[in-house]
Amino acid sequence: MHRFVSCFALSLAVAPSLLAGDWNQFRGPAGNGHADAKLPTEWGTSKNVSWRKELPGLGWSSPVIAGEKVYLTTAVAQGEEYSLRALCLNVKTGDTVWDQEVFKQGADAPKPHKKNSHASPTPIVEGGKVYAHFGHMGTACLNANDGSKVWAKQELKYTPVHGNGGSPVLAGNHLIFSIDGTDKQAVIALDKATGTIAWQTPRNNKTGANPFSFSTPVLIKVKDQEQLVSAGSGVVMALDPKTGKEIWRATYGGGYSVVPKPVYANGLIYVCTGYNTANLVAVKPDGKGDVTATHIAFTVKKNVPLNPSILVIDDALYMISDNGVLSCLDAKKGTERWNERVGGNFSSSPLLADGLVYLLDEAGATTVFKPGESYEEIAKNKLSEKTQASCAVYGDALLLRTEKALYRIEKK
C-alpha cells in the first residue's frame, strides 16, 4: 500500500491544486481512478444508500465534487430541441443548489449513439469555477457557487459522429480538450480565464483511420517536462501544454472512435486504440518526433476495452472489456496473468479504493474484487438502473450516477 500512496502523491504533482477530498475531474484528482477512501462493499436500493436524487434529462457525464458540492451536466428535451444544463447538488443531502442552462441545442443536431448522450463529457472544477464542456456544442466556465456564466464559447464548430464525448483537463492557465470530428481533428487549449483560444494543434493523422474519436487527454510529467497526451484515431500525441508544440507521436494503424482515457504508470503511457478491434499499446514517453518504431514497449490484442479506461495498480494492469471479461496483465511486459468472465456489459471505468476494485456495469451492478495473483470476488451489488457514467468519491462515500438518478452510497 505504501507504493500506491507514493504513486498517488506523485500524480497529484501535475493535477490542479485541490482541497483534500475533492474529486474534481473525470477519474478523480489524479485522473487514474485511484481513491483514498474506504468505500462500502455492499449496498442495494435501500441498503447503505444515504440519498437518491432524481436528475432531469439524460447525461452520461460523471459526477465531480469540490467542497460540499456535486456537479454534473445533463440534456433536457424540449420538444425536438435540448437544453444543455449544468447541475449543482449538495453532497450531504442531494438537494439541488442550482440548475443552469449553458447552451441550447437545435433539432438539427446530430443524434448521439446509444452509448452516448448530448451531455457526456465530465465537467472539471477548480478555484471556484466549473468548466462544462459539450463537445461540438461549446464550452463554458460557470461560477461554482451560483452557476452564473463567466464565459461561454461556441466558436469551435466541427462535425461530430455519434455526438460528444471526451472530457477536458486543466493544465496551468489552460483548459484543454480534443476535437475529433469528420472535418477537423485537433487538440485545443482555451485560456481558462477568458475562453479565448490559446493554441490548437492539428492531429495530422495519415494512418487512414476513421477520424472521429472521444478520448480525454492526460497530463503527465516526464524528466521534469509536462506533457499533454491525447489519443485519437490512429495516433497518440504528446504536446507541450503551454504552447501546444508536439513532442512525440505514435501511430497504431486503423483504430478509431477511441474512448478510454490514457493512463500513465511504470514509465509508460497505456493507450486503448478503439474500434473495431481494440489493442492496448504501451508507449515510452521519453522520445521525440515519430516514436512508433522505437518507443512502443508492447502491444496487447486480447480482451482490450473499447469504452472503459484501464486501471494500473503497482506492476499490475487491470482492464474490463465491454463484454465483461476482466484481465490482469503484467504492466511492464504486457503478459497476461489471469482473466475472469465477470459478466455484463461495461462502459464505466474501474475504481480503486482501499485495496479493492469496483467495476460498474451498464445494468447498474457493481462487482467488487480484491486485486492480486488470482481473481477474488468480494461482493456484487445491484441497483437495476442503467448506467454508463463512472463513479466519484466523497470521503468514504461512493457517488453513482444512473440513467435517472444520482446515489450517495456509504456504510450506515
N, C-alpha and C positions, 0 to 999 in steps of 0.2 A: 504493500500500500504506500510505502514511502516514495517509491518511484513514481506512482500515479500522482501524488501530491506535488512533487517537484516538477513533473511534466506539466501539470495544470498551472502551476505558478509561472512557469516559463512562457506558456502560451498566452497568459494574461498580459505579458510584457508588450505584445503587439495589439492588444484589444484596447478599445476606448476606456478611459478612466471610469470606474464603476463603483457603486456602493456595494457593500457586502450583501449577497443575496439577490442582486439584480440578475435577471435572465433577459438581457436587453436585445437579443437578436436571435435569428434562426440558429438552433442547436446550441444556444447558451453563450455565456460570456467569451469562451474561447472558440466557439463555432464548431466544436467537435463532438457534442453530445455527452460530455462529461459533466456530472453534477456532484457537488459536495453536499450530499443530503442523505438522510435515512428515510427512504420512502416506504409506504406500506407495501406489502406483498399480496394482500388480499383485499378485494372490495367487490361491491355489487351495486345494484341500483339504490339500495338503502343501507348498505354496509360501508362504513368508513367514507361516506360522502358528506362533506361539510355543507356544500351547496351545489345546486344545479341551476344555471341561468339560461333561459331560453334566449336565443340570439335571432335578430331579424335577418332576413335574406339568406344568402348562401355564400360562403367563402372558405377556402382551404388554406388561408394563411394560418400560421401557427401563433399561439399567444406569446406575447413578450411582457416582461414585468420590470418595472422600475419603481422603487419605493414601495408604496402600498397600492399601486395601480396596475391593472392588466390592460393591454392594448391589443386590438385585433382590427382587421378590415373585413368588410362584407359587401355584397352587391344585392340591393333590394330591387326586385322587379317592380316597375311602374308602367303597366301596360306592356308595350314592346320595348320600352327603354329600361335602363337601370340607373339607380342612384348608387354610386360608388362611395362608400362611407367608411369612416374610422370610428371605432368604439373604445370607450374607456370604462372599465369596471373597477369597483373597489375589491381588492384581492381578498379582504377578510370576510366580506358579506355577499359579494356577487352583484351588488346594486350598481345600476348604471350611473356613472358620474357625468359623462357627456356622450353625445352621439352626433357626429359632424359629417355632413355631406362634403366630399372632397371634389368629385367630378360627376358630371352627367355623361352617361353612355347612351348613344343613339341606337335606334332599332337596326341600323345598318352595320353595327359592329360584328366582327367575326364571332361565330359561335364557338365556345370552348369545347375541348374534348371532354368525354365523360369522366376522365380522371382529373379534370381541371375545373376552374371556376372563373368568374370575372374578377375575383379578389383572391388570388393565390399567393402572391409574394408576401412574405412576412415583414412587418414593419420593424424598424430599429429605433431605439430610444437612447438619447444622450443629452446631458446638460439641459434638462427641462424641455427638450424638443422631441417630437415624434416624426419620423420620416416615413411617410406612407407612399408606397410605390405600386402603381397599377400597370406596369409594362408600357405597352403602346398607347395607353390612355393618359399617361402622365405621372408626375411625381410631385409630392407636396411636403412641406415642412409645417407642422402644427405645434401650437403651444400645448405642452403636455398637461397643463392644469385645466384648461377650459376648451381645448380643441380648436381655438381660433387659428386662422391661417396666417402663417408668417410669410410664406411664398408658395406658389403653385405654378408648375411649368408643364406645358403640353407641346412644346416646340419639337420634341424628338419623335416625330411620327415615323412609323415603319409598318410594314405589312406582316402581321403575325400569322402563325399557323397554330390552331388549337388554343388561341388565347394567350394570356400572360403566364408567367411562372417564376423565374429566378428572382431571388431577394437581393436587396442592396447590402453593402457593407460600408463601414466608416473607416477612413484612413487619414489621420491628420485633419486638414481642413476640407477634405473631400468626401462626398457621398458617391460611391462607385457601384455600378451595375453593368450587366451585359445586355446588349441588344442583339438578338439573333432571329431576324425575320427572313422572309424570302428575298427582300430587296436591299437589306442592309444588315451587316454583321460587324459589330464593334464593341469595344469596352468604353464606357462613358464615365467621366468624373464630373460631378457638379460641385460648385462652391457650396458648402453646406449652409453658409450664412445667407446666401442670396439666390441660390438655384441656378446661377449662370453656369454655362459650360466652361469647365476649367481645361479639359482636354478630352479628345476622343481618338482612340486608336483602332484602325480597321483590323479585322482578323486576317485579311489577305490569304484566305484559305484556298489552296489549289488542289485539294485532295479529291474533289468531285463529289463530296458528301452532300446530301440534302442540307441546306443551310440553316434550318431552324433548330433552336435549342433553348433550354430553360434553366441552365445551371446558375448557382450562386457562387461568386468568387470567394477566395480565402486569402487573408493577409498573413504572410509568414516573414520570418527573418532568417537570412542565410549569410553567415560571415559578416554580421553587423549591417547587412543591407536588407531593407524591407523590400518584399516582392508582393505584388498583387497577382495572384494566379487565377486565371479564368479559363474554364473548359468550354469549348463549343463543338460544333460539328466538325469532326475530323482533326481537331487541333486543340492543344492546351498551350496557353501563353503565359509568360511571366512578365509583368510590366513594373516599371518604377512608379509607385503610387503617387509620387509628387508631380511627375511630368508626363506619364503615360508612355515613356520610351520603352520599347520592347527589349527585354534582357535575354530571354531564350524562348524557344518554342519546340514542341514535339508533335508530330503527326501520328495518327493511328487509323489511317485508311477511311473506310466508309461509314464509321459511326456517326449517328445524327440523333436529334431530339435528346440531347444529353440533359439529364435532370439532376442526378446526385451531385452534391457539393464535394469538391476535392477535400482530402484530409491530409495533413502534414504530420508525420511522426517518423521516428527512426531515421531521420535524414532523407526521407523520401516523400514525394507527393504521389498520393494514390488517386487515380482518375478512373471512373467508370465511363466507358466510351459510348453508351447509348444504344439505340435501336439499329438494326433489327435484332442482332445478337450482340450483347454487351461483352466486352473484355474489361479486365482490370489491368491498368498499366501503371507501373511504379517508376517514377522518374526521379533521377538525382538532380536537384535544382541548383547545382553549382556551376552550370555551364553557361556558354554564351552562344547566341545565334541558334541555328537549327541543330538540336542535340539528339534528333531521332536516332541516328546511327551510333551514338556514343554514350548516352546517358539514360537509356531505358534499362532499369535493373532487371525487371522481369515482367511477363505478361501472363495473366490468368484468364482462361476461357470458360471455365465451368461454374455454373450457378451464380453468375455475376448479376447484381440487381440493375434493373432499368430505371427504377424510381427511388427507392430508399438509398440514403447515403450509408457509407460504411462506418464501422466503429473500430478504433485501434486501442488496445489495452496492452501497454508494455510491448512485448515482442509478438503479440497475437493480434490477428486481424479477423474481425467478425463481420459477416455480411449475410443479409437475409434477402433471398431472391424474391421477385414479385409473386411467385407461385409457392412460397412458403418453405424453401429449403435453406436451412441455416448452415453456414460453413465457417469453420475455424481454420485459418491459414497461418503459417509462419510469416510474420510481417516483414521479415528481412529477406526471405528467399522466395516466397510465394507458394511454397509447397503446402498441400492440404494436410491438416492434422486430423480432422474429422468432419463429418456432415450429418445432419439430422433433419428429417422432414417434420417441421413444426405444424404444417397445415395452414390453410387460409391463404388469402391474397394480401399483399403488402404494398403500401405506398409510403407510410410513415418511416422516419429514420429511427434507429435504435438509440437507447439512452442508457448510460452507465451511472449508477448511484450506489454508494456503499458496498462495492464489490459485487453488485448484481446488475444484470442487463434486462431491460424492459423492451419487449417487442409488441407493438400495437398493430393489429391487422385491420383490414378495411371493414370488417363486420363489428368492430368495437371490442374485440377480445384481445387481452394483453397476456402474453406469455412472459413469465419471469424465470430466468435461469442464472445459474452460477457459472461464470466463465472458468475454464480450466482444461485439463488434459482430455476430458470427455464431457459429453452433454449431461448436465444435471438440472432437471426442471425443478423449480421451487414452487411455482403456482401458476394457475391460469384463471383469468378473471374475465367475465363477460358483462358488457353493457348493452349489447344488442342494438346499437345505433351505429349507422355508417360513419366512418371517419377516414380521412386521408391526411389530416394535419399531424405534425409532430408535437410531442408533449413539451411542456415547460415546467420549471421547478421554482417553487417559492418556499424557502425554509425547508421543512420536511414534508411539504405538500406537493402533489402532482396536479398540474393543470392540464386537462384533457379536453380537446375540442371534438365534438361530433357534428353531424350534419345540421342538428337543430339547437345544440346547447353547448355550454362550457361547464365542466365539472371541476370542483376542487375536492381532491381525494387525499385523505390523510388518516393516520391512526387516531382512533377516538376511544 
